[in-house]
Amino acid sequence: MISVIVCTYNRAKYLYDALSRIANNDYPADDYEIVLVNNNSTDNTLAEADRFRHDYPNVRIKVVTEQQNGLSQARNRGIEESKGEFLIFLDDDTSVGKNYLRSLSENLKNHDILAFGGKVVPVFETGMPKWVSCWTMPLFAVTDKGEGTGMFNGMSYPVGANMGVKRFAFEKYGTFDTQLGRKWNMLLGGEEKDFFYRLKADKQKIYYFGNIAVEHLIPASRTTYDYIKNIGIGIGISERIRYKKKNSARVFTKAIWEIAKNCGSVLLWAYYAISFRPSKGKAIMILRNNVVAGFLKK
């Protein structure tokens, strides 16, 4: 059986649509379950879950509340509460296609899979901002390695908006580090990177499937310079936590590398300035400066 885990925190506005897109899949209802983890939401999340239950009585959905705030805590609770051999993680603002589960099931049958990720296509609620470039697009968890099957090689790894893990992998390599990941309005991250790098360290394959795609809604609040600043700080703090956990001596080396990348960012800023696209350069500088600030923050 496939378990689809959706963790949510005050996103009731998008939740019903995300759940109904899963339920409208052309796939037997007995072959999957939805585990909805409510991470102490203060909006009408539970009412939306009840509305979904009423409208889709044949879909198995388990709704639990995780009282410890944090995305990693919520995902780990979802792992505990689920029953499937394969656990699929989708965000509460993603939309899957009608053949998502069927295509996924075929992929699982045709490959010996421990972990995988799929395509993530951003959908900007108010249009793509002018400051977006290939250097800042990763802030929106975009994943696109084409339409076919491939691998997450090198430093690449799946993102939480569309990823899956065999239960055995969590049993062998551990679950998500609760020091990392979103907490309340703190834009920490790194929990997916930390987990998948454990698999890579053991030379495990991580598959990419282009035929299991999701659309990821990007609200206007995530397209501002303030958001770039805050997520930059969160990235920096998260990287410091990751490196300090491995080896305190490596923190200094990583800090030098992050500062060196800032020098490269100055060149990018100059390039975009002389090509009359200053907003793209500004966004890169805001991001990089705040990644360093977050990394050096104690």
N, C-alpha and C positions, 0 to 999 in steps of 0.2 A: 504493500500500500504506500501511496505518496501522501506525505503530510505537508500542507502548505501553511507556513507560519507567517503571520502578519502581526508585527508589533506596532502599536499606535500610541501617540501621546498628543492629545488635543488637536486631532486632525479629523474631527467628525464631518467636516465639510466635504471631505474627499472619500471617506471610508466606505460608504454604501456603494459607491460606484466601483471602487477597487474590488470589493467582495463580490458584487454582482457580475463583474467581468469574469471572475474565476468560476462562479456558479453557472454561467452561460456557456461554458466550454462544452464542446462535443466530446464528452468523455463520461463513462459510467460513474454515477454518484457513489456507488459502493466501493470504488477503487481509490478514493482519496478522501481526505478530511481537511478541514480548515481549523487551525488553532489561532485564535485571535487573542493576543496578549495586550491588555489594557494597562499601560504603565502609569497608573494614577492620574488619568485624564480628569480635568475639571469641567469639560464641556459635555455635550450630550452624546458622547461616544457609545455608552451602553444603550441608549435609546435607539441609536442607529443600528446597533447589533441586533436589538430586538426586532426592528423593522425588517432587517435582512432575514432573520429566522422566520418571520411571518410570511414573507414573500417567497422564500425558498425552503419550504418545509422538508424537502427531500435531501437537502444538502447537510451533511454532518459538519457541524461547527461547534467547537468548544471555546467558550469565552472565559478567560481567567484574568485576574487582576494581580499584577506584580507590584508590590508596594515599595520595593527598592527602586528608586528612580535611576534610569540609565538604560540605553539601548542594549548594551551587552547583558545587563541583568535580565532584560525582557526577552532577549533571544535565548539565553540559557534557560529561562523558565519555559519558553516554547519547546525547547529540546526535551525537557523533563516531561511536559504534558502530552507530547505527541506520541503516536503509536507506529508511524511509518518506518520502513527501512531507509527510505530516502526523504530527506527534509529539505523543502524548498523555502527560501526566504524571499519575500516580496515586500516592498515598502507600501505604506498605507496610501500613497499617492501615485501608485503605478496602475497601468491598465494592460492586461494581457489580451492576446488575441483569442479567437474562438477555438483555435487548434493548438493552443499552448500545451495543455496537458497531454494530448495525444502525441504530439511531436516529441515531447519530453519522454513519454513512456517508450516510444520507439528508440530514442537515443539510448535510454537506459538498458534496453534489451540488446542493442547492437554493440555496446562497448562495455568493457570492464571498468567501471567508474567509481572513484572514491570521492571526487569533488568536481564541480563544473560551474561555469557561469554562462550567461546568455547575453544577447545584444540589449543595450539600453539606449533608447532614443529619447532625447530631451524634447519636451513640448513646453515652450515658454508661454505662460499665461498672458503676458502683455508684450510678446515679441522679443526676439533676441536682442540684448543690449549691444550698443556699438562697441563696448570695450572688450567683447569676447574675441579671443584669438585662440590659436592652437595651444598656446601656453596656459590659458586660463579655462579652456573648455573642460578639463578634467575636474574642475570644481563641481560640475553638474553630474558626476558619476557616469559620463558617457562611455560606453563600451561598444566598439564596432570593429570586429576583425573579419567582416565579410558575411556572406550568406551561408557558407559551408561549415564544416567541422574543423577545428584546429586545436591548438594548445595555448595555455597561458605560460609562455616561456620567459626566461630571464627574470626581470623584476616585475612583470605584469601579473595581475591576479584579478579574480572576480570582485565585483562590487555588490554591496548588500541589497541593491534594488532588484537584483535578479541573479541569485546564486543558489547552489544546492550542494548538499554534503550527505554522504552515506553515514548512517548513524555510527557505524563502526569507526569512522574517522574521529568522531568526537570522543569515543571511548578510548582510542589509542593515543590521540594527540592532545586531548583536553578541549575545553570549550572556549568561549570568548573571554578575554581578559577584562574583568570588570573595572580595571583602572582606566581603560580606554573606551572610546565610543561616546556618543552624545549623552549628556546629562542635563536635564532641564533645558535651559537655553545656552548651555556651554557647548560650543561647536568643536568638541574633541572628536577624534577619529582614530584610525590606526588599528582598530580591533580586527577588521577583515584582513588587513595586511599582516598583522601579527599571527593570525591563525593560519593563513595559507602559506606563509613563509615557514611554518613548522613542517608542513607537508613537503614543501620544496627541499628543506634541509634533509629530509629522508628520501629524496629523489622520487617522490610520488608525482604522477601525472595529474595535471588539472586541465580538464577539457573546456573548450569553448564551442558552443552550439549557436550558430547564426540563425537557426530556424526556431529558436525559442526567444522571442523578442518581447520587450515591454516598452511602453511609452511612459516616461517619467515626467510628471508635471512639475514645472519650475515656477513657483509663484513669484510675484513682483518683488516680494521681500528679499528674495535671493539674488536679485539683479542690481543691487546697490553697492556703492563703494564701501559703505559701512559693513555690509555682509562680507566683502572681500577681506576687509581688515580683521573682522572677528574670526572668520574661518582660517585666515593666515595664522593668527595667534593660536587657535586650536590645533592646527597642524603642527606648529612648532612645539607646543607643550606635549602633544602626543608622541612626537618623535623623540623628545627628551626622555619620556617615560619608557619608551621601547628600548632605547639605547642604554639607559641606566640599568634597566632590568637585565640586559645581557652582560654588560661589563662597564663599570663606571669609568674606566680608562678610555673607553671609546667615545664618551660624551664629548671630550675635548676635540678629538679628531673630527667628529661629526659637526661640531660648532664651526670649526675652520672651514669645512666643506660648504656649509650653509652660507657663510660669509662670502666665500669665493663665488658661489652662485649669484650672489647679489651683484658682484662685479659684472658678470655676464648679463644680468638684467639691465644694467646701465646701457650696455650696447644695444639691447633690444629696444629700450626706451628711445635711444637716439635714432634707431632705424625707423621706428613708427612715427617719430616726430618729423623727420625729414620726408616721410612718405605721406604726410598730412593725415595721419590716423593717431593723434595724440592720446585719445582715450584708451587705446589698447596698451600703449606703453605705460600710461599712468596706472592702469589696473595691475600690470605685472609688477611695477615698483611697489605698489601698496601691498600686494600679496607677499612678495619676497621680503620686504622690510619687516612685515609683521610675523612671518614665519621665524625669522631670526630673533625678533623680540620675544616671541613665545618660547623659543628653544632656550634662550638665555634667562628666561624668567624663573625665579626660584620660589 
